[in-house]
Amino acid sequence: SIDEIQKVGTTFRKATYIMDIAKAFHENDEQYMLDDKSDDEIIEVLTSFKGIGTWTAEMILLHTYERSDILSFLDIAIKRGMKKLYQLDEIDLETFNQIKENLSPYGSVAAIYFWHLSKYE
């Protein structure tokens, strides 16, 4: 129930989003069978739900589906780690995509290293 979900510390709004998503997946609608879909297709399905944005969908791809090439431009810690490693003041989308392309198909491994690197001043 929404009350049970809220007990773990979510807001009422987030709890309703979680319930809506759970109901959709529980109904076993074929459009929600994600295992065989591409990364972009999964992002499209997930972001169609209220409360899930691109970053959240990418984190689901990385942590739940264990996809090998997920490197999120929307993740602040990843960009912080990139800036540190490559000694850059800023990371724009073009620079990010060049780095991402060079790291492909191991973007997910790189993401973990960038997260760790971002912790150190």
C-alpha positions as CSV (number, residue, x, y, z in Angstrom):
1,S,0.0,0.0,0.0
2,I,1.0,3.6,-0.3
3,D,1.2,3.8,3.5
4,E,3.6,0.9,3.6
5,I,5.8,2.5,0.9
6,Q,5.8,5.8,2.8
7,K,7.1,4.0,5.9
8,V,10.5,3.5,4.2
9,G,10.8,7.3,4.0
10,T,9.3,8.3,0.7
11,T,6.8,11.1,0.1
12,F,3.2,10.5,-0.6
13,R,3.8,11.6,-4.2
14,K,6.7,9.2,-4.7
15,A,4.8,6.4,-3.1
16,T,2.0,6.9,-5.6
17,Y,4.5,6.9,-8.5
18,I,5.9,3.6,-7.2
19,M,2.5,2.1,-6.9
20,D,1.6,3.1,-10.4
21,I,4.8,1.6,-11.8
22,A,4.4,-1.6,-9.8
23,K,0.8,-2.0,-11.1
24,A,1.8,-1.5,-14.7
25,F,4.6,-4.1,-14.4
26,H,2.5,-6.5,-12.4
27,E,-0.1,-6.6,-15.1
28,N,2.6,-8.2,-17.3
29,D,1.8,-5.9,-20.3
30,E,4.2,-6.9,-23.1
31,Q,5.4,-3.3,-23.4
32,Y,6.9,-3.6,-20.0
33,M,8.9,-6.8,-20.7
34,L,12.2,-4.9,-20.8
35,D,14.9,-7.6,-20.7
36,D,15.3,-7.9,-24.5
37,K,14.9,-4.2,-25.3
38,S,17.7,-1.8,-26.2
39,D,18.9,0.8,-23.7
40,D,17.1,3.5,-25.6
41,E,13.8,1.5,-25.7
42,I,14.0,0.9,-21.9
43,I,14.6,4.6,-21.2
44,E,11.6,5.4,-23.4
45,V,9.4,3.0,-21.5
46,L,10.6,4.0,-18.1
47,T,10.4,7.7,-18.7
48,S,6.8,7.4,-19.8
49,F,5.9,6.9,-16.1
50,K,5.3,10.0,-14.1
51,G,8.2,10.3,-11.6
52,I,10.9,8.7,-13.7
53,G,13.3,10.9,-15.6
54,T,16.2,10.0,-17.9
55,W,18.8,9.9,-15.0
56,T,16.6,7.4,-13.0
57,A,16.1,5.3,-16.1
58,E,19.8,5.2,-16.7
59,M,20.5,4.2,-13.1
60,I,18.0,1.4,-13.5
61,L,19.8,0.2,-16.6
62,L,23.1,0.4,-14.8
63,H,22.2,-1.1,-11.4
64,T,19.2,-3.3,-12.1
65,Y,19.8,-4.5,-15.7
66,E,23.6,-4.4,-15.3
67,R,24.0,-2.9,-18.8
68,S,27.7,-2.5,-19.7
69,D,27.7,0.9,-21.4
70,I,25.8,3.4,-19.3
71,L,27.5,6.7,-18.7
72,S,25.0,9.4,-17.7
73,F,25.6,13.0,-18.7
74,L,23.0,13.9,-16.1
75,D,25.0,12.5,-13.2
76,I,26.9,15.2,-11.4
77,A,29.4,12.9,-9.8
78,I,30.3,11.3,-13.1
79,K,31.0,14.7,-14.6
80,R,32.9,15.8,-11.5
81,G,35.1,12.7,-11.9
82,M,35.6,13.3,-15.6
83,K,36.6,16.9,-14.9
84,K,39.1,15.7,-12.3
85,L,40.6,13.0,-14.5
86,Y,40.9,15.1,-17.6
87,Q,41.7,18.3,-15.8
88,L,38.8,20.2,-17.3
89,D,37.0,23.2,-15.9
90,E,33.6,22.2,-17.4
91,I,32.2,19.3,-19.3
92,D,29.8,20.2,-22.1
93,L,27.7,17.6,-23.9
94,E,30.0,17.4,-26.9
95,T,33.1,16.8,-24.7
96,F,31.1,14.3,-22.6
97,N,30.0,12.4,-25.7
98,Q,33.6,12.2,-27.0
99,I,34.8,10.8,-23.7
100,K,31.8,8.4,-23.6
101,E,32.6,7.2,-27.1
102,N,36.2,6.5,-26.2
103,L,35.1,4.4,-23.2
104,S,32.5,2.4,-25.0
105,P,31.5,-0.4,-24.6
106,Y,32.7,-0.1,-20.9
107,G,30.9,3.1,-19.9
108,S,29.4,1.4,-16.8
109,V,32.8,0.5,-15.5
110,A,34.0,4.0,-16.2
111,A,31.0,5.4,-14.3
112,I,32.0,3.5,-11.2
113,Y,35.5,4.9,-11.4
114,F,34.3,8.4,-12.1
115,W,32.0,8.2,-9.0
116,H,34.9,7.1,-6.8
117,L,37.2,9.7,-8.3
118,S,34.6,12.5,-7.7
119,K,34.9,11.9,-3.9
120,Y,38.5,13.0,-3.7
121,E,39.4,16.7,-3.7
